[in-house]
Amino acid sequence: MSTALADPLELQRHAPIPTWFHIGGRADAFARPTSHDQLADLLRRDPSLRILGDGANLLVHDEGVADTVVSLAAPAFSGWQIDARTGIVRAGAGANLPKLIHATIREGLAGLEVLGGVPASLGGALVMNAGGAFGQIADVVRSVTALARDGSTVHLTRQQIAFAYRSSGLEGLIITGCELALTPADPAPLRERLLDIMAKKKASQPLAAHSAGCVWKNPTLPHDHPALGPAGARVSAGMVIDRAGLKGLAVGGASISPVHANFVVTDTAVATAQHVIDLMIETRRRVFDTFGVTLHPEVVIWRRRSLGLDPAGVAP
Ligand SMILES: Cc1cc2nc3c(=O)[nH]c(=O)nc-3n(C[C@H](O)[C@H](O)[C@H](O)COP(=O)(O)OP(=O)(O)OC[C@H]3O[C@@H](n4cnc5c(N)ncnc54)[C@H](O)[C@@H]3O)c2cc1C
C-alpha cells in the first residue's frame, strides 16, 4: 500500500525495494525526488537515508530498512550531455549505465564499452568502482559531485577519489553526478568490442537467473597454495569456490550457480534474504576450512539498523 502524503515528495510507506535478486524486505519510507531541492530536503529530514541505484549489487534483509530509501531515477538526476569533440560526458548519478554505454559508442567515444554487461546506475557503478577483466569505471572518471550527510556539496577530482578494487571511498556520500573523460574513436570497432564482451559474459554467467552478479570479492591468497596460486596473488573467488566443490550448494531458495560459482541465484518463489546470507556464511566457512582463504562480500547487504556496505551480516 502506498500513501501519498501532503508532502510533495510523496513518500511511499512500506514500499518494495526492487533488486536484481527479486527478494528481500521493504522500506519503511521510499522517495523518488524530482529535483535537487527535494533531495536536499529529504536529507535534512533523514540524514541516514540510503540511495538505491539499479539494485544490481544489493541484498535487502527480510526485515527491511527503517531509513528512507531514495531512488535518483527521475530526469533531474538521470540525464547526460556528451561532448563528442572533447570526449567529456556530464551525467547524473541516476543515469542507466548500459544506456549510457550505447549512447557514448553512438557518439564515437571509447572508454565505457569495457563495462558492457554490468547492470548499474552510474552512481552505483562509481561507488562500487564497477568493472572486471576488461576495465573499471575509475579509468574514465574525471570528477564526481555529491552531497555529504550534512547537506554540503562535495566536488572531487579523480585524484581525490580513493578508487581501488571494487571500492571507491565514496561510500556514505550521496553521489549526484559525475564527469567522465572518454576518447574519440571509430564507433564500429567499439560496437564490436561491446558485443564481444557481452558474448563472453553470456557464455560464462547465469544471466537469465536472478542474482546480484558476483557476491564475493576476488581474494588475495595469504599463502602459497598448489591448487590456487602463490601468496599475494588475487585469484578468482569463483574458481576458489568451484575448487572447494561448492557449485550447486543450496540453502532454501538460494543456491550457488552451476554456471559460475561466484553467483548466488534465487528461486524467487521460495528464497528469502536469510537463505542468501546463510548460504554465504556456509560458503565462507567451507572455503576457509578447505583452503585457509577468507572471502569478503562484494554484495551490499542492507539491514534495519546499519548503514549500507555492511559486510558484518555474513560474518561467521
Ligand atoms: C548479472 C549481473 C552482472 C554483474 N556484473 C558485474 C561486473 O561485471 N562487474 C561489477 O563490478 N559488478 C557487476 N555486477 C554488480 C553490479 O552491476 C555493480 O556492483 C553495480 O555497480 C551496482 O550498481 P547499482 O546502481 O545497481 O547499485 P545498487 O546495487 O543499487 O547499490 C549498491 C551500493 O551503491 C550505493 N549507491 C548506489 N547509487 C548511489 C549514489 N548515487 N550515491 C551513493 N551511493 C549509491 C547503494 O547505496 C549501495 O550501497 C553485476 C550484477 C549482475 C546482476
The ligand as an SDF file (V2000), in Angstrom:
LIG
                    3D

 53 58  0  0  0  0  0  0  0  0999 V2000
   24.0200  -10.0810  -13.9570 C   0  0  0  0  0  0  0  0  0  0  0  0
   24.9630   -9.1740  -13.1960 C   0  0  0  0  0  0  0  0  0  0  0  0
   26.2560   -8.9940  -13.6430 C   0  0  0  0  0  0  0  0  0  0  0  0
   27.1330   -8.1450  -12.9580 C   0  0  0  0  0  0  0  0  0  0  0  0
   28.4050   -7.9890  -13.4310 N   0  0  0  0  0  0  0  0  0  0  0  0
   29.2420   -7.1370  -12.7980 C   0  0  0  0  0  0  0  0  0  0  0  0
   30.5670   -6.9210  -13.2910 C   0  0  0  0  0  0  0  0  0  0  0  0
   30.9850   -7.4640  -14.3020 O   0  0  0  0  0  0  0  0  0  0  0  0
   31.3690   -6.0340  -12.6110 N   0  0  0  0  0  0  0  0  0  0  0  0
   30.9320   -5.3910  -11.4870 C   0  0  0  0  0  0  0  0  0  0  0  0
   31.6910   -4.5960  -10.9230 O   0  0  0  0  0  0  0  0  0  0  0  0
   29.6850   -5.5860  -10.9900 N   0  0  0  0  0  0  0  0  0  0  0  0
   28.8410   -6.4410  -11.6150 C   0  0  0  0  0  0  0  0  0  0  0  0
   27.5910   -6.6540  -11.1070 N   0  0  0  0  0  0  0  0  0  0  0  0
   27.1810   -5.9670   -9.8740 C   0  0  0  0  0  0  0  0  0  0  0  0
   26.5470   -4.5900  -10.1460 C   0  0  0  0  0  0  0  0  0  0  0  0
   26.1750   -4.4870  -11.5030 O   0  0  0  0  0  0  0  0  0  0  0  0
   27.5270   -3.4520   -9.8060 C   0  0  0  0  0  0  0  0  0  0  0  0
   28.0160   -3.5490   -8.4860 O   0  0  0  0  0  0  0  0  0  0  0  0
   26.8790   -2.0760   -9.9720 C   0  0  0  0  0  0  0  0  0  0  0  0
   27.8810   -1.1000   -9.8340 O   0  0  0  0  0  0  0  0  0  0  0  0
   25.7660   -1.8190   -8.9850 C   0  0  0  0  0  0  0  0  0  0  0  0
   25.1730   -0.5730   -9.2950 O   0  0  0  0  0  0  0  0  0  0  0  0
   23.6890   -0.2570   -8.8360 P   0  0  0  0  0  0  0  0  0  0  0  0
   23.3070    1.0720   -9.3700 O   0  0  0  0  0  0  0  0  0  0  0  0
   22.7960   -1.3980   -9.1650 O   0  0  0  0  0  0  0  0  0  0  0  0
   23.8830   -0.1430   -7.2670 O   0  0  0  0  0  0  0  0  0  0  0  0
   22.9300   -0.7290   -6.1320 P   0  0  0  0  0  0  0  0  0  0  0  0
   23.0020   -2.2120   -6.1280 O   0  0  0  0  0  0  0  0  0  0  0  0
   21.5770   -0.1110   -6.2300 O   0  0  0  0  0  0  0  0  0  0  0  0
   23.6710   -0.1640   -4.8320 O   0  0  0  0  0  0  0  0  0  0  0  0
   24.9590   -0.6360   -4.4840 C   0  0  0  0  0  0  0  0  0  0  0  0
   25.5460    0.3300   -3.4420 C   0  0  0  0  0  0  0  0  0  0  0  0
   25.7950    1.5750   -4.0770 O   0  0  0  0  0  0  0  0  0  0  0  0
   25.1420    2.6160   -3.3590 C   0  0  0  0  0  0  0  0  0  0  0  0
   24.7220    3.6520   -4.2980 N   0  0  0  0  0  0  0  0  0  0  0  0
   24.0480    3.4930   -5.4600 C   0  0  0  0  0  0  0  0  0  0  0  0
   23.8700    4.6930   -6.0520 N   0  0  0  0  0  0  0  0  0  0  0  0
   24.4280    5.6280   -5.2330 C   0  0  0  0  0  0  0  0  0  0  0  0
   24.5600    7.0410   -5.2790 C   0  0  0  0  0  0  0  0  0  0  0  0
   24.0700    7.7720   -6.2880 N   0  0  0  0  0  0  0  0  0  0  0  0
   25.1980    7.6600   -4.2570 N   0  0  0  0  0  0  0  0  0  0  0  0
   25.6870    6.9410   -3.2340 C   0  0  0  0  0  0  0  0  0  0  0  0
   25.5860    5.6110   -3.1180 N   0  0  0  0  0  0  0  0  0  0  0  0
   24.9610    4.9580   -4.1140 C   0  0  0  0  0  0  0  0  0  0  0  0
   23.9550    1.9560   -2.6660 C   0  0  0  0  0  0  0  0  0  0  0  0
   23.5120    2.7190   -1.5670 O   0  0  0  0  0  0  0  0  0  0  0  0
   24.5720    0.6250   -2.2920 C   0  0  0  0  0  0  0  0  0  0  0  0
   25.3250    0.7820   -1.1090 O   0  0  0  0  0  0  0  0  0  0  0  0
   26.6960   -7.4910  -11.7820 C   0  0  0  0  0  0  0  0  0  0  0  0
   25.3760   -7.6630  -11.3410 C   0  0  0  0  0  0  0  0  0  0  0  0
   24.5150   -8.5030  -12.0240 C   0  0  0  0  0  0  0  0  0  0  0  0
   23.1050   -8.6590  -11.5260 C   0  0  0  0  0  0  0  0  0  0  0  0
  1  2  1  0
  2  3  1  0
  2 52  2  0
  3  4  2  0
  4  5  1  0
  4 50  1  0
  5  6  2  0
  6  7  1  0
  6 13  1  0
  7  8  2  0
  7  9  1  0
  9 10  1  0
 10 11  2  0
 10 12  1  0
 12 13  2  0
 13 14  1  0
 14 15  1  0
 14 50  1  0
 15 16  1  0
 16 17  1  0
 16 18  1  0
 18 19  1  0
 18 20  1  0
 20 21  1  0
 20 22  1  0
 22 23  1  0
 23 24  1  0
 24 25  2  0
 24 26  1  0
 24 27  1  0
 27 28  1  0
 28 29  2  0
 28 30  1  0
 28 31  1  0
 31 32  1  0
 32 33  1  0
 33 34  1  0
 33 48  1  0
 34 35  1  0
 35 36  1  0
 35 46  1  0
 36 37  1  0
 36 45  1  0
 37 38  2  0
 38 39  1  0
 39 40  1  0
 39 45  2  0
 40 41  1  0
 40 42  2  0
 42 43  1  0
 43 44  2  0
 44 45  1  0
 46 47  1  0
 46 48  1  0
 48 49  1  0
 50 51  2  0
 51 52  1  0
 52 53  1  0
M  END
$$$$
